Amino acid sequence: MEVLGFTETPSTIFDSRLVWVETEAQAPVEPKQDFFTSWLPTEMGTAMLGRRIRWGMLATTTLLVVLVAGTAVWVYRRPAVEAARARSEVAESIAALTPEIETLRQVNTTLDAEEIDAAAVTNVNLALDSAVRRLFEAVGQLTDDDADTRTRLIAVTGKVAEAARRFGDAVTVRSAVLPVLVPPALPVGAEVDLEEAAATFADWQARYETLRESLPETTFEGISHALAALSANLSGHQRLYLDALADADEATASGVVSRITSDLEEIRGLLMAELTTAREEVEAGLAAAETELAELAELIG
């Protein structure tokens, strides 16, 4: 048979089959292996590992985890930290206020004395006011867990402020009223010049009225009434005094001067009594506040 330009004879066909059989016999036959029983781990080089593990991403992820955990802990502990910080500030404020209270108590003992240190009064008032303000601000930072303590601290701090205000008002009244109570130096002799005596009385009366009208509103009520009563009588006293001088009636003139001096001394006595009452009230308030602050300092400490 002739196929594709060449002739196929029985001998060529036989030779071709013989070659194919010999070739198949020589080729090794590999047995079919199961996937799971034939698997072996693949060894990977460091270069391939470096490409597969992204160290930058791993570091960023780790950092984010740490930050989130730290923030969660901070948020969880923040109320307790803030509460502890507020208590510490209150304790420090109480410690700063206590010596100022003691200083005020010492100065307060001179409130009804003949002399009082005006500079010491000013300094203690300023220092105490600053310490009270600091404690008020610190108390405002206390949390609801310390609500009862906060209420007590507000009350006792208010007592200190009230006692300091009472002391300051008393000092102001004392400083304003005492100059008014200086008796006038009115002449009473027979040789006194009538015009000069009239001018002396008028000058003193003008100073008296000016000081009385400029008294602070916190002036004790009894003192104000007594000063007003004397003011209402001054015109009569002046007329009687000058008439007595004109008539050379030294006894009557001296009596008028003595009456004015006696009225002023009586008002002075009333003032000192009011100052004593104020001193006792201030002392009682400060002593009670100091005791309670010591208890609260231990409680909050």
Backbone torsions as a table, in degrees:
resi	resn	phi	psi	omega
1	MET	NA	138.6	179.8
2	GLU	-107.7	116.8	-178.7
3	VAL	-125.7	127.0	174.9
4	LEU	55.9	37.7	171.0
5	GLY	92.2	1.5	175.2
6	PHE	-134.4	161.3	-171.9
7	THR	-102.4	127.2	179.3
8	GLU	-101.2	121.7	-179.1
9	THR	-110.8	164.2	178.0
10	PRO	-56.1	-34.5	-178.4
11	SER	-70.3	-38.5	-179.7
12	THR	-69.1	-37.5	178.8
13	ILE	-63.4	-40.8	-180.0
14	PHE	-65.3	-42.9	-179.7
15	ASP	-64.2	-39.3	179.7
16	SER	-64.1	-43.7	178.8
17	ARG	-64.8	-36.1	179.2
18	LEU	-64.1	-42.1	178.8
19	VAL	-64.0	-39.0	-178.3
20	TRP	-67.3	-40.7	179.4
21	VAL	-64.5	-43.2	-179.9
22	GLU	-64.9	-36.9	-179.8
23	THR	-66.8	-42.1	179.7
24	GLU	-67.1	-34.0	-179.5
25	ALA	-69.0	-34.7	-177.9
26	GLN	-78.6	-25.9	-176.0
27	ALA	-72.8	126.3	-180.0
28	PRO	-69.4	141.1	178.6
29	VAL	-101.9	115.1	-178.8
30	GLU	-86.6	131.0	179.3
31	PRO	-70.5	147.1	179.9
32	LYS	-75.9	126.8	-176.3
33	GLN	-103.8	147.4	175.5
34	ASP	-77.7	144.7	-173.3
35	PHE	-66.5	-44.4	-173.6
36	PHE	-75.0	-31.3	-179.7
37	THR	-83.1	-17.6	-176.8
38	SER	-102.4	0.8	-175.1
39	TRP	-76.3	137.2	175.3
40	LEU	-128.9	145.1	179.6
41	PRO	-63.0	145.0	-179.5
42	THR	-93.0	129.5	176.3
43	GLU	-80.8	127.9	-178.4
44	MET	-116.2	138.2	-180.0
45	GLY	-78.2	164.3	-179.1
46	THR	-63.9	-30.6	180.0
47	ALA	-65.5	-42.4	179.3
48	MET	-67.9	-39.1	177.8
49	LEU	-62.4	-41.3	179.4
50	GLY	-60.7	-34.8	179.2
51	ARG	-74.7	-35.9	-175.4
52	ARG	-78.3	-36.6	-179.4
53	ILE	-94.6	116.7	-179.3
54	ARG	-92.0	98.0	-173.7
55	TRP	-63.9	-34.5	178.9
56	GLY	-62.6	-44.0	179.2
57	MET	-65.6	-39.1	179.4
58	LEU	-63.2	-43.2	179.7
59	ALA	-65.1	-42.2	179.2
60	THR	-62.9	-43.2	179.4
61	THR	-62.5	-42.9	179.2
62	THR	-62.3	-42.7	179.7
63	LEU	-63.1	-42.7	178.8
64	LEU	-62.5	-40.6	178.7
65	VAL	-62.4	-42.9	179.5
66	VAL	-64.0	-42.7	-179.8
67	LEU	-64.2	-43.9	179.5
68	VAL	-63.0	-43.0	179.1
69	ALA	-64.6	-42.4	178.6
70	GLY	-63.7	-40.9	178.4
71	THR	-64.2	-40.9	179.3
72	ALA	-62.5	-42.3	178.5
73	VAL	-65.0	-41.1	-179.8
74	TRP	-64.2	-43.5	178.9
75	VAL	-63.9	-38.4	-178.9
76	TYR	-67.5	-39.1	-175.6
77	ARG	-91.4	-10.4	-174.2
78	ARG	-57.1	-47.7	-179.9
79	PRO	-56.8	-41.9	-179.6
80	ALA	-66.5	-39.8	179.4
81	VAL	-65.3	-44.5	179.6
82	GLU	-64.0	-39.5	179.1
83	ALA	-64.4	-42.8	179.0
84	ALA	-65.2	-39.4	178.6
85	ARG	-65.0	-40.5	179.0
86	ALA	-64.5	-42.1	178.6
87	ARG	-63.3	-40.3	179.0
88	SER	-62.5	-41.6	179.9
89	GLU	-66.4	-39.1	177.8
90	VAL	-64.0	-44.1	179.8
91	ALA	-60.9	-42.1	178.4
92	GLU	-66.0	-37.6	179.7
93	SER	-67.0	-39.2	176.7
94	ILE	-63.9	-42.1	178.9
95	ALA	-62.7	-32.3	178.9
96	ALA	-77.7	-30.7	-177.5
97	LEU	-79.1	-34.2	-174.2
98	THR	-56.1	-49.1	178.7
99	PRO	-65.2	-29.2	177.7
100	GLU	-69.2	-36.5	175.5
101	ILE	-63.4	-43.2	180.0
102	GLU	-63.4	-38.7	177.4
103	THR	-64.1	-42.3	178.6
104	LEU	-63.5	-38.0	178.0
105	ARG	-61.8	-37.5	179.1
106	GLN	-68.8	-44.6	179.4
107	VAL	-67.2	-33.3	-178.5
108	ASN	-62.7	-25.9	-179.7
109	THR	-65.1	-17.9	-179.8
110	THR	-98.6	8.3	-175.5
111	LEU	-60.7	-37.7	-179.5
112	ASP	-107.4	19.1	178.1
113	ALA	-84.3	170.7	179.7
114	GLU	-66.1	-36.0	-179.6
115	GLU	-125.9	148.6	177.2
116	ILE	-140.9	140.9	-178.2
117	ASP	-80.8	103.1	-176.9
118	ALA	-64.0	-37.7	179.9
119	ALA	-65.2	-41.4	178.7
120	ALA	-64.5	-38.1	178.5
121	VAL	-61.9	-45.6	179.9
122	THR	-62.7	-45.7	-177.4
123	ASN	-64.4	-43.7	-177.7
124	VAL	-69.0	-35.4	178.1
125	ASN	-64.1	-43.7	179.7
126	LEU	-65.7	-45.3	-178.8
127	ALA	-65.1	-42.0	-179.4
128	LEU	-67.3	-40.8	178.8
129	ASP	-60.6	-42.4	178.7
130	SER	-64.6	-42.4	-179.6
131	ALA	-67.1	-37.7	178.6
132	VAL	-65.5	-42.7	178.5
133	ARG	-62.2	-41.0	179.7
134	ARG	-62.7	-42.5	179.9
135	LEU	-67.2	-40.2	177.1
136	PHE	-57.3	-45.3	-179.4
137	GLU	-65.4	-40.1	179.7
138	ALA	-66.6	-41.2	-180.0
139	VAL	-62.8	-34.7	180.0
140	GLY	-64.8	-17.4	-179.3
141	GLN	-90.0	-7.0	179.7
142	LEU	-66.2	144.1	-178.2
143	THR	-83.5	175.5	-180.0
144	ASP	-65.5	-20.8	176.9
145	ASP	-64.0	-25.6	179.6
146	ASP	-109.5	33.4	-175.0
147	ALA	-60.9	-44.5	-178.7
148	ASP	-64.4	-45.2	178.6
149	THR	-63.3	-39.4	179.2
150	ARG	-61.8	-43.1	179.4
151	THR	-62.0	-43.4	179.4
152	ARG	-65.8	-39.8	-179.2
153	LEU	-66.6	-40.1	177.9
154	ILE	-61.4	-42.3	-179.1
155	ALA	-65.3	-46.6	-176.7
156	VAL	-70.8	-34.5	176.4
157	THR	-66.4	-36.7	175.2
158	GLY	-63.1	-36.8	177.4
159	LYS	-63.6	-40.7	178.3
160	VAL	-63.4	-45.6	179.9
161	ALA	-62.3	-40.0	179.3
162	GLU	-66.2	-41.4	177.8
163	ALA	-63.9	-41.1	178.2
164	ALA	-65.2	-38.4	178.0
165	ARG	-66.0	-41.7	178.5
166	ARG	-61.2	-43.4	178.5
167	PHE	-63.6	-45.9	-179.8
168	GLY	-61.6	-41.2	178.4
169	ASP	-64.0	-41.3	-179.4
170	ALA	-64.5	-40.9	178.4
171	VAL	-64.4	-40.8	179.3
172	THR	-62.2	-44.4	179.1
173	VAL	-64.4	-44.3	179.8
174	ARG	-57.8	-48.1	-177.1
175	SER	-65.3	-31.6	-177.6
176	ALA	-82.5	-36.1	-172.3
177	VAL	-84.5	-39.5	-174.8
178	LEU	-54.3	-42.1	178.0
179	PRO	-62.4	-27.7	179.3
180	VAL	-69.8	-26.2	-171.8
181	LEU	-89.7	7.4	176.8
182	VAL	-73.9	121.0	-177.8
183	PRO	-63.4	144.9	180.0
184	PRO	-74.1	144.3	177.3
185	ALA	-90.4	80.1	-176.7
186	LEU	-96.0	129.6	179.3
187	PRO	-73.6	149.0	-177.8
188	VAL	-134.6	0.6	-177.1
189	GLY	-72.6	163.8	-178.9
190	ALA	-68.1	-26.1	-178.0
191	GLU	-89.4	7.7	-177.6
192	VAL	-68.6	137.8	175.8
193	ASP	-75.1	127.1	-175.0
194	LEU	-63.4	-42.1	-179.9
195	GLU	-67.2	-39.6	178.6
196	GLU	-65.1	-40.7	178.5
197	ALA	-65.0	-39.9	179.2
198	ALA	-63.8	-41.8	179.7
199	ALA	-66.1	-39.4	179.1
200	THR	-63.3	-45.2	179.0
201	PHE	-63.8	-43.0	-178.2
202	ALA	-64.9	-40.2	178.8
203	ASP	-63.7	-45.0	179.7
204	TRP	-64.5	-43.3	-179.4
205	GLN	-61.4	-39.1	179.4
206	ALA	-65.3	-43.1	177.8
207	ARG	-63.3	-41.4	-179.7
208	TYR	-60.4	-49.2	-177.9
209	GLU	-65.2	-38.9	179.5
210	THR	-63.8	-46.0	179.8
211	LEU	-66.5	-40.3	-178.5
212	ARG	-64.1	-42.1	-178.7
213	GLU	-71.3	-20.3	-179.5
214	SER	-96.3	7.9	179.6
215	LEU	-63.7	146.7	179.5
216	PRO	-66.7	157.6	-179.4
217	GLU	-65.5	-20.8	-178.8
218	THR	-81.4	3.1	179.2
219	THR	-56.9	137.9	-179.0
220	PHE	-57.2	138.5	-173.7
221	GLU	-60.9	-42.7	-179.8
222	GLY	-62.4	-37.8	178.9
223	ILE	-67.2	-42.4	-180.0
224	SER	-61.0	-43.0	180.0
225	HIS	-64.9	-41.9	-179.0
226	ALA	-65.7	-40.9	178.1
227	LEU	-65.4	-39.5	179.3
228	ALA	-66.6	-37.4	179.5
229	ALA	-65.4	-42.2	177.7
230	LEU	-64.7	-39.2	179.1
231	SER	-60.1	-40.7	-179.1
232	ALA	-66.2	-25.0	-177.8
233	ASN	-93.9	-7.4	-173.5
234	LEU	-65.4	-36.7	-179.6
235	SER	-62.4	-42.9	177.3
236	GLY	-65.1	-40.0	179.1
237	HIS	-63.3	-40.9	-178.9
238	GLN	-63.9	-45.6	-178.3
239	ARG	-62.6	-45.2	179.9
240	LEU	-64.9	-38.7	-179.1
241	TYR	-64.5	-48.5	-178.0
242	LEU	-68.7	-36.3	177.4
243	ASP	-64.2	-40.0	179.8
244	ALA	-65.6	-39.1	177.3
245	LEU	-65.6	-39.1	179.7
246	ALA	-64.9	-33.0	-179.6
247	ASP	-91.3	4.4	-177.6
248	ALA	60.1	31.2	178.7
249	ASP	-93.4	83.9	-175.5
250	GLU	-65.0	-35.6	-178.5
251	ALA	-63.1	-45.4	179.7
252	THR	-66.5	-42.7	178.1
253	ALA	-60.5	-43.4	178.2
254	SER	-64.8	-35.7	178.4
255	GLY	-64.0	-38.9	178.3
256	VAL	-64.5	-45.2	179.7
257	VAL	-63.0	-41.0	179.1
258	SER	-64.8	-37.8	179.5
259	ARG	-64.6	-43.6	178.9
260	ILE	-63.8	-44.5	179.7
261	THR	-62.6	-40.7	179.7
262	SER	-64.0	-41.8	178.6
263	ASP	-62.2	-42.1	179.8
264	LEU	-66.2	-39.5	178.3
265	GLU	-66.4	-36.2	177.6
266	GLU	-65.1	-41.7	177.6
267	ILE	-64.6	-37.6	177.6
268	ARG	-62.0	-42.1	177.4
269	GLY	-62.0	-41.4	176.4
270	LEU	-61.6	-41.2	179.6
271	LEU	-61.9	-46.3	-179.1
272	MET	-64.0	-36.2	176.8
273	ALA	-64.7	-42.0	177.5
274	GLU	-64.5	-39.4	178.9
275	LEU	-66.7	-36.7	176.8
276	THR	-64.0	-43.2	177.7
277	THR	-61.2	-44.5	178.6
278	ALA	-62.7	-42.4	179.3
279	ARG	-59.5	-44.5	-179.3
280	GLU	-65.7	-40.1	179.0
281	GLU	-66.0	-42.4	179.1
282	VAL	-63.7	-44.3	179.8
283	GLU	-61.6	-45.0	179.7
284	ALA	-61.9	-44.1	179.9
285	GLY	-64.5	-43.1	-179.0
286	LEU	-68.9	-40.5	179.7
287	ALA	-62.8	-44.9	179.3
288	ALA	-64.4	-42.0	179.9
289	ALA	-65.0	-40.2	-179.5
290	GLU	-64.2	-41.0	177.9
291	THR	-63.9	-44.8	-179.0
292	GLU	-68.2	-36.7	177.4
293	LEU	-64.0	-36.5	177.0
294	ALA	-63.7	-40.6	177.4
295	GLU	-64.6	-42.7	-179.3
296	LEU	-69.1	-33.6	177.2
297	ALA	-63.3	-40.4	176.8
298	GLU	-68.6	-36.8	-177.8
299	LEU	-67.4	-39.5	-174.5
300	ILE	-92.7	-15.2	-173.3
301	GLY	-51.3	NA	NA
